[in-house]
Amino acid sequence: MNAPYPASNSMSEQANEQPVAPLQEDNLEQYLLRGSRQIRKLLQDLIDARALISVHLIPGGLSFLSTLVTFSEDEDWIFLDSSPNETIHRRALEAERMLCVTQLNKIRIQFRLSNGTEVPVDGHPTIAAPIPDEILRLQRRDAFRLQVPLSHELRCILPALQQKKGESEAKHRTIEVPVIDISAGGLSLEIPLGKHTPTVGDQINGCHLKLPNDLIGINLEVRNHGRRIQADGREVLRLGCSFVGLPTQAENQIQRYIYQAEREINARV
């Protein structure tokens, strides 16, 4: 194995985040990518995006969050940032295989690594493994859209969609509305009906998404809408929106929330 290229920054600061459970691969043959050139290109895209990788050790049931660091010079090996937890790092080196799960540009990606070997890159420990023979690349909408648990009370702050009687158009007001579902590509909201409610194609700029531990500035574009009557008889408008110009950091924050929420939901099943 030849020497690697320079490493990217460590993911040790992400060690306290919770990995997401892998997808079951039954009946997903049509989503498998097997061409070596395409596989290397996809792995390089994950490196460039510093995409969060959920690494599941098989056997053993342990997992940790990581990133792909770089290739070996011959591009036959990939280097994975190691866990800062010594026990997990040692178990990863002993594991028969590592099941890696991530998401990039709204596409769920999953692959297996085996024969992990510790290799230092720029003085930082990494786990080197042969390039996988195949990668699951799943673009189905259901694979990554999360129905927000009621207990989370996820909210979005929007600029005023309507003015009270006699109020100046220029006066700044906001409304806070519930988020119904969310993915790395967009979300659904429920807003009160009013004179100035948005329609399909409208952009709503200057919004803020309230995650449990983050407040993220976002811009939205309305993709669909429909009226809904709530249990108390009130009529609301449900908006399906896509993110516009979402920065990579904000997308990573949203992905981390989805990962954590999925893990919480799976733990209750």
Long-range contacts (C-beta under 8 A, 24 or more apart in sequence): 1-72, 1-74, 1-76, 1-77, 1-119, 1-128, 2-72, 2-73, 2-74, 3-72, 3-73, 4-69, 4-70, 4-71, 4-72, 4-73, 4-77, 4-79, 4-119, 4-121, 4-126, 4-128, 5-70, 5-71, 5-73, 6-70, 6-121, 6-122, 7-69, 7-70, 7-79, 7-121, 7-122, 7-124, 7-126, 8-47, 8-50, 8-67, 8-69, 8-70, 9-50, 10-81, 10-124, 11-52, 11-65, 11-66, 11-67, 11-81, 12-81, 12-84, 14-52, 14-65, 15-64, 15-65, 15-83, 15-84, 15-85, 17-52, 17-65, 17-256, 17-259, 17-260, 18-65, 18-259, 18-260, 18-263, 19-54, 19-55, 19-56, 19-63, 19-64, 19-65, 19-101, 19-259, 19-263, 20-54, 20-101, 20-258, 20-259, 20-262, 20-263, 21-54, 21-56, 21-101, 21-262, 21-263, 21-266, 22-54, 22-56, 22-99, 22-101, 22-110, 23-101, 23-108, 23-110, 23-136, 23-138, 23-143, 25-110, 25-136, 28-136, 28-138, 31-136, 31-137, 31-138, 31-139, 32-134, 32-135, 32-136, 32-137, 33-134, 33-135, 33-136, 33-137, 34-133, 34-134, 36-131, 39-131, 39-132, 39-133, 39-134, 39-135, 40-71, 40-75, 40-131, 42-109, 42-135, 42-137, 43-68, 43-71, 43-78, 43-131, 43-135, 44-71, 45-104, 46-102, 46-104, 46-109, 47-71, 49-104, 49-248, 50-248, 50-252, 51-102, 51-103, 51-104, 51-252, 52-102, 52-252, 52-255, 52-256, 52-259, 53-80, 53-100, 53-101, 53-102, 54-100, 54-101, 54-102, 54-259, 55-80, 55-83, 55-92, 55-98, 55-99, 55-100, 56-98, 56-99, 56-100, 56-101, 57-88, 57-91, 57-92, 57-95, 57-98, 58-95, 58-96, 58-97, 58-98, 58-99, 59-95, 59-96, 60-91, 60-95, 62-88, 62-91, 62-92, 64-88, 64-92, 69-121, 69-126, 70-121, 71-131, 72-128, 75-131, 76-130, 76-131, 77-128, 77-129, 77-130, 77-131, 78-113, 78-128, 78-129, 78-130, 78-131, 78-132, 79-119, 79-121, 79-126, 79-127, 79-128, 80-113, 80-116, 80-126, 80-127, 80-128, 80-129, 81-124, 81-126, 81-127, 82-118, 82-125, 82-126, 82-127, 89-118, 89-125, 89-127, 92-116, 92-127, 93-117, 93-118, 93-127, 98-127, 98-129, 103-144, 103-184, 103-255, 105-184, 106-139, 106-144, 106-183, 106-184, 106-185, 107-137, 107-138, 107-139, 108-136, 108-137, 108-138, 108-139, 108-140, 108-143, 108-144, 109-135, 109-136, 109-137, 109-138, 110-135, 110-136, 110-138, 111-135, 111-136, 141-183, 144-183, 144-184, 144-185, 144-258, 145-181, 145-182, 145-183, 146-181, 146-182, 146-183, 146-258, 146-261, 146-262, 147-180, 147-181, 148-178, 148-179, 148-180, 148-181, 148-182, 148-261, 149-261, 149-264, 149-265, 152-212, 152-261, 153-178, 154-178, 154-179, 154-182, 154-209, 154-210, 154-211, 155-179, 155-210, 156-187, 156-189, 156-207, 156-208, 156-209, 156-210, 156-218, 157-207, 157-208, 157-209, 157-210, 158-189, 158-191, 158-204, 158-207, 159-204, 159-205, 159-206, 159-207, 161-191, 161-194, 161-196, 161-197, 161-198, 161-204, 162-194, 162-195, 162-196, 162-197, 163-196, 176-210, 179-209, 180-238, 182-254, 182-257, 182-258, 183-254, 183-258, 184-251, 184-254, 184-255, 184-258, 185-242, 185-243, 186-220, 186-223, 186-240, 186-241, 186-242, 186-243, 187-220, 187-241, 187-243, 188-238, 188-239, 188-240, 188-241, 189-238, 189-239, 189-241, 190-228, 190-236, 190-237, 190-238, 190-239, 191-236, 191-237, 191-239, 192-234, 192-236, 192-237, 193-227, 193-235, 193-236, 193-237, 197-237, 198-222, 198-225, 198-239, 199-225, 200-224, 200-225, 203-244, 204-241, 205-244, 209-254, 211-253, 211-254, 211-257, 212-257, 214-253, 214-257, 216-250, 216-253, 216-254, 217-250, 218-243, 218-246, 218-250, 219-243, 219-244, 219-245, 219-246, 220-244
